[in-house]
Amino acid sequence: MKKNNDRPIKSAVDELLKTYHLEEKMGQVRLVNSWEEIMGKAVANRTTELIIRDKKLYVSLSSASLRQELFQARDKILELLNQAVGKVVIDEVVFR
């Protein structure tokens, strides 16, 4: 008798990510890839680097005035980024 292993690809990929403990890394990649969509083209164009380390997002910006504006809104930005991914990927945003 033939064994039937049919299932949706999404569940197979989710199981694969869970098995190899890649869920967190995948969330980080989604967050970085959605930066321009969430923050807008103007902010993305002035962003020189995005790094996630120890649940902190380090954002390097080329504009000091923009850095100050974003610093004041960092709690809202943190909430928007985690919402876009669908789970808590980062606990803090650091602008440099």
C-alpha positions as CSV (number, residue, x, y, z in Angstrom):
1,M,0.0,0.0,0.0
2,K,1.3,3.5,-0.9
3,K,1.9,5.9,2.0
4,N,0.3,9.3,1.5
5,N,2.5,12.2,2.7
6,D,0.6,14.9,0.9
7,R,0.3,18.2,2.8
8,P,0.4,21.9,2.1
9,I,3.9,23.3,1.3
10,K,3.5,26.0,4.0
11,S,3.2,23.4,6.7
12,A,6.2,21.5,5.3
13,V,8.4,24.6,5.2
14,D,7.2,25.6,8.8
15,E,8.1,22.2,10.0
16,L,11.5,22.3,8.3
17,L,12.3,25.7,9.9
18,K,11.2,24.5,13.3
19,T,13.3,21.3,13.0
20,Y,16.5,23.2,12.1
21,H,15.8,26.0,14.6
22,L,15.7,28.6,11.8
23,E,12.4,30.3,12.7
24,E,14.1,33.2,14.5
25,K,16.6,33.7,11.6
26,M,13.8,33.7,9.1
27,G,11.9,36.3,11.1
28,Q,15.0,38.5,11.1
29,V,15.4,38.2,7.4
30,R,11.7,39.1,6.9
31,L,12.1,42.1,9.2
32,V,15.2,43.5,7.3
33,N,13.5,42.8,3.9
34,S,10.4,44.8,5.0
35,W,12.3,47.8,6.3
36,E,11.7,49.9,3.1
37,E,8.0,49.0,3.0
38,I,7.4,49.9,6.7
39,M,9.6,53.0,6.9
40,G,9.2,54.3,3.4
41,K,11.5,55.1,0.6
42,A,12.9,58.3,2.1
43,V,14.1,56.6,5.3
44,A,15.3,53.5,3.3
45,N,17.4,55.7,1.0
46,R,19.2,57.2,4.1
47,T,19.7,53.8,5.7
48,T,23.2,52.5,5.2
49,E,23.1,49.3,7.3
50,L,20.7,47.1,9.2
51,I,22.1,44.5,11.6
52,I,20.2,42.3,14.1
53,R,22.3,41.1,17.0
54,D,21.0,39.8,20.3
55,K,17.4,40.8,19.5
56,K,18.5,44.4,18.9
57,L,18.2,46.1,15.5
58,Y,21.1,48.4,14.7
59,V,20.2,51.0,12.1
60,S,23.0,53.1,10.6
61,L,21.7,56.3,9.0
62,S,23.4,58.9,6.8
63,S,21.4,61.8,8.2
64,A,21.8,63.1,11.8
65,S,18.4,64.9,11.8
66,L,16.6,61.8,10.6
67,R,18.4,59.7,13.3
68,Q,17.1,62.1,15.9
69,E,13.5,61.9,14.5
70,L,13.6,58.1,14.4
71,F,15.1,57.9,17.9
72,Q,12.1,59.8,19.3
73,A,9.7,57.3,17.6
74,R,11.7,54.1,18.3
75,D,9.0,52.5,20.4
76,K,6.4,52.8,17.6
77,I,9.0,51.7,15.0
78,L,9.7,48.6,17.2
79,E,6.0,47.8,17.3
80,L,5.5,48.2,13.5
81,L,8.5,46.0,12.7
82,N,7.5,43.2,14.9
83,Q,3.9,43.5,13.7
84,A,5.0,43.2,10.1
85,V,6.9,39.9,10.9
86,G,4.0,38.5,12.9
87,K,6.0,37.8,16.1
88,V,8.5,39.5,18.4
89,V,11.9,39.3,16.6
90,I,13.6,42.3,18.2
91,D,13.3,44.0,21.6
92,E,15.1,47.2,20.9
93,V,16.0,49.5,18.0
94,V,19.4,51.3,18.1
95,F,20.1,54.2,15.7
96,R,23.6,55.1,14.8
